[in-house]
Every structure is written in structure tokens, then in C-alpha cells.
Amino acid sequence: MSDAMSLCKSCPIEQAVNLIQKKWLVLIIRDMFFGKTHFNQFKENKPKLSNKVLSECLKYMEENELVIKIGNPDNKLETEYKLTEKGKRLNKVLFEFG
């Protein structure tokens, strides 16, 4: 592996971009920074965001340790999604874009 390839794999900027490149993901993370934690809250003001895509995004975020899912398996309305420490570290990166 070349030195350039090795550098890219360890680059925190590339790692962050790879994590957040999925459509809708940045907006969902933004919503979490502003206190939203429930599935239906993430859909507010996003009429083109389908339930399927939102579910996929949240699952992707769980798998990549950006969020944790907290809730009652018997009542999905009580399920919450919270940013992990890794997810919270995206705050500075995302808000620097603005």
C-alpha cells in the first residue's frame, strides 16, 4: 500500500466524510444536536424522507456507533436515539461547514 493510501485511511477528515455521506444523515444528526430523539421528530419538516430511508439511516448510525437506540421493544413510540460520544464529536466538523 502506498504512503498516500495509508495516510488517507488514517485521515480523520476522510473518516468523518465517509460516515456522513449518506443522504439525510447530516440533517438527522443536526436534529439530534437540537434535541430531537424520536423517529417521528426526525421526519418533521422533511416530507421527502420516507420511513424506510429514515430506518436505514438510524440503523447505519447505530452500526457505526454514532447513536445508541434506547427504548421499549413493546412500544416503538417510546424508542429514543441518542448520540454517542463518537456522534457528538461530529458537532465541530458539521458546524464548521456552516
Secondary structure, DSSP 8 states (H G I E B T S, - for coil): --HHHHHHHH-HHHHHHHHH-STTHHHHHHHHHTT--SHHHHHTT-TT--HHHHHHHHHHHHHTTSEEEEEETTEEEEEEEEE-HHHHTHHHHHHHH-
